[in-house]
Amino acid sequence: MEYRSMSVPYVTIGLDLGDKKSHLFALRHDGEVVADEGIPTTKKALTERFQEFPAARVVMEAGGQSQWISGLLSKLGHEVIVANPSVLGNKKQRRKNDRLDAEILARKGRADPKELRPIQHRSSAQQLDLSVIRARDCLVRTRTLLINSVRSLVKTHGQRLPSASSPAFAKKMLPLIPQELKAALNPLLSCIANLSSKIAVYDKQIQKLSERKYPHTTRLMQVGGVSFLTALAYVLTLEDARRFPKSRSAGAFVGLVPALEDSGNGTPQLRISRAGNAYLRRLLVSAAQYILGPFGKDCDLRRYGEAIARHGGKNGKKRAAVAVARKLSVLLHHLWISGDKYDPLYNAHRRQAA
């Protein structure tokens, strides 16, 4: 087969990725099916099979293995489109069929790639750096689970452990564990202490990474409540500040804007969309809670959140934290792309000047 440069490629391949086996569905430019088969999800099998095709358009759904597979197929000379997972609809509400998914990807990629809402994977180097942050998060979540388990087990015996920070929990609670529970809970406290030391090592590693490879994170850390961890996660997740023409788009990217259902005569108020990276969204909300908390300093963000909390009803504080997190995501993007010095009361000073 000879590849023709045209709006409809000579061959369009839909590839539904699986953990051990994927499904390949290939269409010729005239609509004829030229391949419909399963293929092992290995570098060797994919390389051998895709070398048999002319330069083709390959469409796959974004997932855990889409990054290395898209890179592999691009090196083989194919045009690779990584589709947004939402293009196939809600998989919980339909029968799961790998062949059908591959066919849908192929037909949509052949007709109009824009329907696939393609995504762009971050670079391998930045993906490796982000893996350090994700590995730390695994340890933090495990430590939280163990701490909650210790508290729960002590509570079942009629006692309650006092509050303590997570890093100091094991040392502070060791002498407070009831005698009859020491044999059961001391190993858990030992695990918690070990996890805390490992997390501290990750913290130092992430801080050095920020200072050495991503010095522009210091611009973001001008905002109170934004640590080196939040700043680096923000930079690595967005990857390129210029991907958004307006800073306001950053709020939608991390899923902190209300979902939209504007249909018919009604426009109901919905919860936030929760699109994008859940971990970054959690970090931004945590930073917003710090800004609104007892240690937060006076600034435009705090005043904005306090106004929402006063008039937001019984869920006012939660709404305020989410709203401040959205404003914070926009502010961080502006500081990153502009390099401006952060003025905590910029809006207040501007109103006074007017």
C-alpha positions in Angstrom: 0.0 0.0 0.0 1.2 3.5 -0.8 0.3 6.3 1.6 -1.5 9.3 0.2 -1.3 12.7 1.9 -5.0 13.6 2.1 -7.6 14.8 4.7 -8.8 11.3 4.9 -5.8 9.1 5.5 -5.2 6.0 3.4 -5.5 3.8 6.6 -7.0 4.8 9.9 -6.5 2.4 12.9 -8.5 2.3 16.1 -6.5 0.8 18.9 -8.4 -0.1 22.1 -5.7 -0.5 24.7 -5.8 -3.3 27.3 -3.5 -4.4 30.1 -2.3 -7.6 28.4 -4.1 -7.6 25.1 -5.4 -4.7 22.9 -7.8 -4.7 19.9 -6.9 -3.3 16.5 -9.4 -2.2 14.0 -8.1 -0.7 10.7 -10.2 1.1 7.9 -9.0 1.9 4.4 -9.8 5.3 3.0 -12.8 3.9 1.1 -14.3 2.4 4.3 -13.2 -1.2 3.7 -12.1 -3.0 6.9 -8.5 -4.2 6.4 -7.8 -5.5 10.0 -9.9 -6.6 13.0 -7.9 -8.5 15.5 -6.5 -8.7 19.0 -2.8 -8.0 19.6 -0.6 -8.4 22.7 0.2 -5.1 24.5 3.9 -5.5 24.2 6.6 -3.4 22.5 7.6 -6.3 20.3 4.1 -7.3 19.2 3.1 -3.7 18.5 6.3 -2.9 16.6 6.1 -6.0 14.4 2.4 -5.4 13.6 2.5 -1.7 12.9 5.6 -2.0 10.7 3.3 -3.8 8.3 1.1 -0.8 7.8 1.9 2.2 5.7 2.0 5.6 7.4 -1.4 5.6 9.0 -3.5 7.6 11.5 -3.7 5.7 14.7 -6.3 6.6 17.3 -6.2 5.4 20.9 -7.9 6.3 24.1 -5.9 8.1 26.8 -5.0 5.7 29.6 -2.2 4.3 31.7 -0.3 2.9 28.8 -1.2 5.4 26.1 1.9 7.5 26.6 4.6 4.9 25.8 2.5 3.3 23.1 1.8 6.6 21.3 5.6 7.4 21.5 6.4 4.0 20.0 4.0 4.3 17.1 5.1 7.9 16.4 8.7 6.7 16.0 7.4 4.1 13.4 6.1 7.0 11.3 2.4 6.9 12.1 0.2 9.9 13.0 -1.0 9.2 16.5 -4.1 10.8 18.0 -4.8 10.2 21.8 -8.5 10.7 22.3 -10.2 12.1 25.4 -11.8 9.1 27.2 -15.2 10.9 27.3 -15.6 10.4 23.5 -16.8 6.8 24.1 -19.4 7.9 26.7 -19.9 6.5 30.1 -18.7 2.9 30.1 -20.7 2.0 33.2 -23.9 2.6 31.3 -23.1 0.3 28.3 -21.8 -3.1 27.5 -18.0 -3.2 27.4 -16.8 -4.3 24.0 -13.1 -3.8 23.0 -13.8 -4.4 19.4 -16.6 -1.9 19.2 -14.4 0.7 21.0 -11.6 0.2 18.5 -14.1 0.5 15.6 -15.6 3.7 17.0 -12.1 5.2 17.5 -11.2 4.3 13.9 -14.3 5.7 12.3 -14.3 8.9 14.3 -10.6 9.4 13.5 -11.2 8.8 9.8 -14.2 11.2 9.7 -13.3 14.1 12.0 -10.4 13.9 14.5 -11.7 17.0 16.3 -14.6 14.8 17.6 -12.0 12.9 19.6 -11.0 16.0 21.5 -7.3 14.9 21.3 -5.0 15.4 24.3 -1.3 16.0 24.4 0.9 13.8 26.6 3.5 15.6 28.7 7.2 14.9 27.9 8.9 11.8 29.3 11.2 13.9 31.4 8.3 15.7 33.1 6.4 12.5 33.4 9.3 11.0 35.4 9.5 14.1 37.6 5.8 13.9 38.2 6.2 10.2 39.2 8.2 11.4 42.3 5.2 13.5 43.4 2.7 10.6 42.8 4.9 8.2 44.7 5.0 10.5 47.7 1.2 10.8 47.5 0.9 7.0 47.7 2.9 7.0 51.0 0.8 9.9 52.3 -2.5 8.2 51.6 -1.2 4.9 53.1 -0.1 6.8 56.3 -3.5 8.5 56.6 -5.2 5.1 56.3 -3.0 3.6 59.1 -3.5 6.7 61.3 -7.3 6.4 60.9 -7.2 2.7 61.7 -5.2 3.3 64.9 -7.7 5.9 66.0 -10.7 3.7 65.2 -9.3 0.6 67.0 -8.5 2.7 70.2 -12.0 4.2 70.0 -13.6 0.7 70.0 -12.1 0.2 73.5 -13.7 3.3 74.9 -10.8 5.7 74.6 -9.9 8.5 72.2 -6.5 9.7 71.0 -5.7 13.4 71.0 -5.1 15.4 67.9 -1.6 15.4 66.4 0.1 16.2 63.1 0.7 13.2 60.9 4.6 13.4 61.1 4.5 13.4 64.9 1.6 11.0 65.3 3.6 7.8 66.0 5.9 9.3 68.6 3.1 11.2 70.4 0.7 8.3 70.5 3.1 5.5 71.4 2.8 6.1 75.2 -1.0 6.7 75.0 -2.0 3.3 73.5 -3.9 1.2 76.0 -1.8 -1.6 77.4 -4.1 -4.3 76.0 -3.8 -2.9 72.5 0.0 -2.4 72.4 0.7 -5.8 70.8 -1.8 -5.1 68.0 -1.1 -1.4 67.4 2.7 -0.9 68.1 3.6 -2.5 64.7 1.2 0.0 63.0 2.8 2.9 64.8 6.2 1.6 63.6 4.9 1.6 60.1 3.6 5.1 60.4 6.9 6.4 61.8 8.7 4.7 58.9 6.4 6.2 56.3 6.8 9.6 57.8 10.6 9.4 57.4 10.2 8.2 53.8 7.8 11.1 53.1 10.4 13.6 54.5 13.0 12.2 52.1 10.6 12.7 49.2 9.9 16.3 50.4 13.6 17.1 50.2 13.9 15.4 46.8 10.9 17.4 45.5 12.3 20.7 46.9 15.7 20.1 45.2 13.9 19.2 42.0 12.0 22.4 42.1 15.0 24.6 42.7 17.2 22.8 40.1 15.0 22.2 37.2 11.9 24.4 37.7 13.1 27.7 39.2 9.9 29.4 38.0 8.0 27.6 40.7 9.3 30.3 43.1 6.9 32.8 41.3 4.0 30.6 42.4 5.3 30.2 45.9 4.9 34.0 46.5 1.2 33.2 47.3 0.8 32.2 51.0 -0.3 28.5 51.3 1.4 27.4 48.1 4.3 25.1 49.0 7.0 23.8 46.7 4.9 20.6 46.4 1.8 22.4 45.1 3.9 24.7 42.9 5.8 21.8 41.2 2.7 19.7 40.8 1.0 22.7 39.2 3.8 23.3 36.7 4.3 19.6 35.8 0.6 19.0 35.3 0.0 22.0 33.1 3.5 21.5 31.5 3.3 24.6 29.3 1.9 27.9 30.6 1.2 29.1 27.0 -1.3 26.2 26.3 -4.0 28.5 27.6 -4.6 31.9 25.9 -6.2 33.2 29.1 -5.3 32.4 32.7 -9.0 31.9 33.4 -9.0 28.7 31.4 -6.7 27.1 34.1 -9.7 26.9 36.5 -11.6 24.8 34.0 -8.6 22.6 33.2 -8.3 21.4 36.8 -12.1 20.9 37.1 -12.9 23.7 39.6 -15.7 25.4 37.5 -19.3 24.3 37.7 -20.4 21.7 35.2 -22.7 23.0 32.4 -26.1 21.6 31.4 -27.6 24.4 29.4 -30.5 22.7 27.6 -34.1 23.6 27.0 -35.5 26.3 29.2 -33.5 25.5 32.3 -29.9 26.1 33.4 -29.5 24.3 36.7 -26.7 25.0 39.1 -24.4 22.0 39.1 -21.4 20.9 41.1 -17.9 21.5 39.9 -16.9 19.4 36.8 -14.0 17.6 38.5 -12.3 17.3 35.2 -8.5 17.1 34.9 -6.0 16.0 37.5 -7.7 15.1 40.8 -4.4 15.3 42.8 -3.7 18.8 41.7 -7.2 19.8 42.5 -6.8 18.4 46.0 -3.6 20.3 46.5 -5.2 23.6 45.4 -8.2 23.1 47.7 -5.8 22.4 50.5 -3.9 25.6 49.8 -7.2 27.5 49.7 -8.2 26.0 53.1 -4.8 27.3 54.5 -5.5 30.8 53.1 -9.0 30.8 54.7 -7.7 29.2 58.0 -6.3 30.7 61.1 -2.7 31.0 59.7 -3.8 32.6 56.4 -2.8 36.3 56.0 -5.0 39.1 54.8 -5.2 39.1 50.9 -7.7 39.4 48.1 -8.2 35.6 48.0 -9.0 35.4 51.7 -11.5 38.4 51.5 -13.1 36.8 48.5 -13.5 33.4 50.3 -14.8 35.0 53.5 -17.5 36.9 51.6 -18.7 33.6 50.0 -18.6 31.8 53.4 -20.8 34.5 55.0 -23.5 34.2 52.3 -23.2 30.6 51.2 -25.5 29.0 53.6 -24.7 25.8 55.6 -22.1 24.8 53.0 -20.6 28.2 52.8 -17.1 27.2 54.0 -16.9 24.3 51.5 -18.0 26.6 48.7 -15.6 29.2 49.7 -12.6 26.8 49.7 -13.5 25.6 46.2 -14.0 29.1 44.9 -10.7 30.3 46.3 -9.0 27.2 44.8 -10.4 28.2 41.4 -9.2 31.8 41.8 -5.8 30.4 43.0 -5.4 28.2 39.9 -6.0 31.3 37.7 -3.6 33.5 39.8 -0.8 30.9 39.7 -1.1 30.7 35.9 -0.9 34.5 35.6 2.2 34.7 37.9 3.8 31.8 35.9 3.3 33.3 32.5 3.8 37.0 33.4 6.6 36.8 36.0 4.8 39.6 37.9 5.5 40.1 41.6 2.6 39.0 43.7 0.6 41.7 45.4 -1.7 40.1 48.0 -4.1 43.1 48.0 -3.9 44.0 44.3 -7.7 44.3 43.9 -8.1 46.2 47.1 -5.4 48.7 46.1 -6.9 49.1 42.7 -10.4 49.9 44.1 -8.9 52.5 46.5 -7.1 54.2 43.6 -10.3 54.4 41.6 
